[in-house]
Each structure stands twice: as structure tokens, then as C-alpha cells.
Amino acid sequence: MDDDAARVRELAPQTVYRRIDARHVIHDHKPEEFHTAVTAFAGALRGSPAS
């Protein structure tokens, strides 16, 4: 976890942190991993499993 993410966790411990190693435009460089992470996050918000 980088320093910025650690600081966010200090300020908001309920934060979900997911790191995907990619360049700056993550949705372009690692679209499948990005989609999986966003879908899982949205599913958790809805209270249902990700599809």
C-alpha cells in the first residue's frame, strides 16, 4: 500500500483499497482487471455478489 492509500485508510478505515499494477490510465491498460474490481465494488454496494 502506498503512502496516499495508507493515509486514506487512517482517515476513513472503512475504505476498500484495491491495487492493480498498471500505468496511469488503468481502464485502458488493464481493462479486464479494472472491470472485475469495479464490478465487485458495485456488487458489494448493492449487497449482492459480483457477476
N, CA, C and O atoms as a DFTB+ gen file, in Angstrom:
204 C
 N C O
     1  1       0.856      -1.169       0.000
     2  2       0.000       0.000       0.000
     3  2       0.901       1.231       0.000
     4  3       1.858       1.315       0.770
     5  1       0.585       2.173      -0.865
     6  2       1.405       3.373      -0.929
     7  2       1.004       4.362       0.174
     8  3       0.017       4.151       0.880
     9  1       1.774       5.434       0.311
    10  2       1.544       6.410       1.379
    11  2       0.171       7.067       1.295
    12  3      -0.489       7.255       2.317
    13  1      -0.265       7.418       0.088
    14  2      -1.574       8.048      -0.062
    15  2      -2.693       7.110       0.377
    16  3      -3.615       7.524       1.080
    17  1      -2.615       5.868      -0.030
    18  2      -3.640       4.899       0.348
    19  2      -3.628       4.666       1.854
    20  3      -4.686       4.550       2.473
    21  1      -2.452       4.597       2.441
    22  2      -2.351       4.411       3.886
    23  2      -2.983       5.592       4.623
    24  3      -3.652       5.399       5.638
    25  1      -2.782       6.783       4.133
    26  2      -3.361       7.974       4.764
    27  2      -4.887       7.961       4.665
    28  3      -5.583       8.310       5.618
    29  1      -5.392       7.559       3.513
    30  2      -6.845       7.453       3.353
    31  2      -7.397       6.442       4.352
    32  3      -8.437       6.682       4.966
    33  1      -6.710       5.312       4.518
    34  2      -7.156       4.301       5.487
    35  2      -7.153       4.848       6.913
    36  3      -8.007       4.477       7.719
    37  1      -6.206       5.720       7.227
    38  2      -6.185       6.353       8.550
    39  2      -7.425       7.230       8.740
    40  3      -8.062       7.202       9.793
    41  1      -7.753       8.001       7.713
    42  2      -8.863       8.942       7.802
    43  2     -10.234       8.265       7.663
    44  3     -11.215       8.711       8.258
    45  1     -10.289       7.212       6.893
    46  2     -11.550       6.510       6.645
    47  2     -11.283       5.003       6.647
    48  3     -11.121       4.401       5.585
    49  1     -11.236       4.394       7.827
    50  2     -10.856       2.975       7.924
    51  2     -11.787       2.007       7.194
    52  3     -11.396       0.873       6.918
    53  1     -12.997       2.428       6.880
    54  2     -13.923       1.560       6.157
    55  2     -13.620       1.501       4.657
    56  3     -14.272       0.766       3.916
    57  1     -12.636       2.274       4.219
    58  2     -12.276       2.331       2.809
    59  2     -11.822       0.969       2.292
    60  3     -11.108       0.236       2.976
    61  1     -12.248       0.648       1.081
    62  2     -11.794      -0.570       0.408
    63  2     -10.684      -0.160      -0.551
    64  3     -10.882       0.697      -1.413
    65  1      -9.523      -0.773      -0.398
    66  2      -8.373      -0.439      -1.246
    67  2      -8.042      -1.638      -2.111
    68  3      -7.828      -2.738      -1.601
    69  1      -8.000      -1.430      -3.413
    70  2      -7.653      -2.484      -4.341
    71  2      -6.576      -1.946      -5.258
    72  3      -6.800      -0.955      -5.954
    73  1      -5.411      -2.577      -5.274
    74  2      -4.321      -2.119      -6.125
    75  2      -4.223      -3.011      -7.357
    76  3      -4.208      -4.239      -7.267
    77  1      -4.158      -2.356      -8.498
    78  2      -3.941      -3.051      -9.766
    79  2      -2.713      -2.410     -10.390
    80  3      -2.720      -1.218     -10.695
    81  1      -1.672      -3.183     -10.580
    82  2      -0.443      -2.651     -11.165
    83  2      -0.678      -2.335     -12.634
    84  3      -0.819      -3.233     -13.464
    85  1      -0.717      -1.061     -12.937
    86  2      -0.929      -0.600     -14.303
    87  2      -0.377       0.809     -14.419
    88  3       0.006       1.431     -13.429
    89  1      -0.345       1.289     -15.631
    90  2       0.081       2.668     -15.833
    91  2      -1.050       3.610     -15.453
    92  3      -2.045       3.176     -14.873
    93  1      -0.916       4.870     -15.766
    94  2      -1.836       5.911     -15.299
    95  2      -3.298       5.683     -15.710
    96  3      -4.203       5.928     -14.912
    97  1      -3.535       5.229     -16.916
    98  2      -4.903       5.052     -17.417
    99  2      -5.277       3.575     -17.261
   100  3      -5.258       2.807     -18.223
   101  1      -5.612       3.205     -16.043
   102  2      -5.797       1.794     -15.697
   103  2      -6.872       1.114     -16.528
   104  3      -6.686      -0.031     -16.939
   105  1      -7.991       1.781     -16.790
   106  2      -9.070       1.153     -17.546
   107  2      -8.670       0.882     -18.998
   108  3      -9.300       0.064     -19.668
   109  1      -7.644       1.551     -19.483
   110  2      -7.159       1.318     -20.838
   111  2      -6.071       0.250     -20.862
   112  3      -6.022      -0.567     -21.781
   113  1      -5.206       0.254     -19.862
   114  2      -4.063      -0.658     -19.850
   115  2      -4.388      -2.034     -19.277
   116  3      -3.780      -3.029     -19.672
   117  1      -5.329      -2.098     -18.361
   118  2      -5.720      -3.387     -17.761
   119  2      -7.249      -3.440     -17.643
   120  3      -7.787      -3.499     -16.537
   121  1      -7.941      -3.420     -18.782
   122  2      -9.398      -3.306     -18.746
   123  2     -10.108      -4.451     -18.018
   124  3     -11.083      -4.206     -17.308
   125  1      -9.648      -5.680     -18.177
   126  2     -10.324      -6.802     -17.520
   127  2     -10.188      -6.720     -16.004
   128  3     -11.162      -6.942     -15.285
   129  1      -8.995      -6.404     -15.512
   130  2      -8.800      -6.280     -14.069
   131  2      -9.600      -5.105     -13.514
   132  3     -10.176      -5.196     -12.430
   133  1      -9.632      -4.006     -14.259
   134  2     -10.403      -2.832     -13.848
   135  2     -11.885      -3.182     -13.760
   136  3     -12.544      -2.868     -12.769
   137  1     -12.404      -3.832     -14.797
   138  2     -13.817      -4.210     -14.835
   139  2     -14.163      -5.138     -13.672
   140  3     -15.193      -4.961     -13.023
   141  1     -13.317      -6.115     -13.410
   142  2     -13.558      -7.044     -12.313
   143  2     -13.602      -6.318     -10.973
   144  3     -14.479      -6.585     -10.151
   145  1     -12.665      -5.406     -10.748
   146  2     -12.619      -4.664      -9.483
   147  2     -13.840      -3.767      -9.322
   148  3     -14.433      -3.716      -8.245
   149  1     -14.218      -3.060     -10.381
   150  2     -15.369      -2.152     -10.300
   151  2     -16.665      -2.940     -10.129
   152  3     -17.537      -2.535      -9.360
   153  1     -16.798      -4.053     -10.831
   154  2     -17.996      -4.883     -10.716
   155  2     -18.124      -5.449      -9.306
   156  3     -19.219      -5.466      -8.745
   157  1     -17.028      -5.909      -8.733
   158  2     -17.060      -6.422      -7.359
   159  2     -17.440      -5.320      -6.377
   160  3     -18.225      -5.547      -5.457
   161  1     -16.884      -4.125      -6.574
   162  2     -17.202      -2.996      -5.707
   163  2     -18.686      -2.648      -5.797
   164  3     -19.343      -2.458      -4.774
   165  1     -19.209      -2.563      -7.007
   166  2     -20.625      -2.237      -7.198
   167  2     -21.517      -3.313      -6.598
   168  3     -22.549      -3.009      -5.999
   169  1     -21.123      -4.562      -6.757
   170  2     -21.891      -5.657      -6.168
   171  2     -21.943      -5.563      -4.656
   172  3     -22.976      -5.835      -4.043
   173  1     -20.829      -5.179      -4.057
   174  2     -20.787      -5.028      -2.597
   175  2     -21.693      -3.884      -2.142
   176  3     -22.313      -3.965      -1.082
   177  1     -21.769      -2.828      -2.936
   178  2     -22.654      -1.709      -2.602
   179  2     -24.116      -2.128      -2.661
   180  3     -24.932      -1.685      -1.853
   181  1     -24.434      -2.976      -3.614
   182  2     -25.808      -3.461      -3.768
   183  2     -26.124      -4.552      -2.755
   184  3     -27.286      -4.894      -2.539
   185  1     -25.068      -5.102      -2.130
   186  2     -25.276      -6.194      -1.195
   187  2     -25.438      -7.541      -1.885
   188  3     -25.942      -8.499      -1.298
   189  1     -25.005      -7.600      -3.138
   190  2     -25.099      -8.844      -3.880
   191  2     -23.737      -9.224      -4.419
   192  3     -22.865      -8.366      -4.562
   193  1     -23.543     -10.491      -4.719
   194  2     -22.243     -10.910      -5.282
   195  2     -22.021     -10.311      -6.667
   196  3     -22.969     -10.053      -7.408
   197  1     -20.757     -10.096      -6.999
   198  2     -20.404      -9.565      -8.326
   199  2     -20.678     -10.608      -9.380
   200  3     -20.560     -11.806      -9.123
   201  1     -21.044     -10.160     -10.572
   202  2     -21.273     -11.101     -11.675
   203  2     -20.041     -11.252     -12.502
   204  3     -20.041     -12.003     -13.477
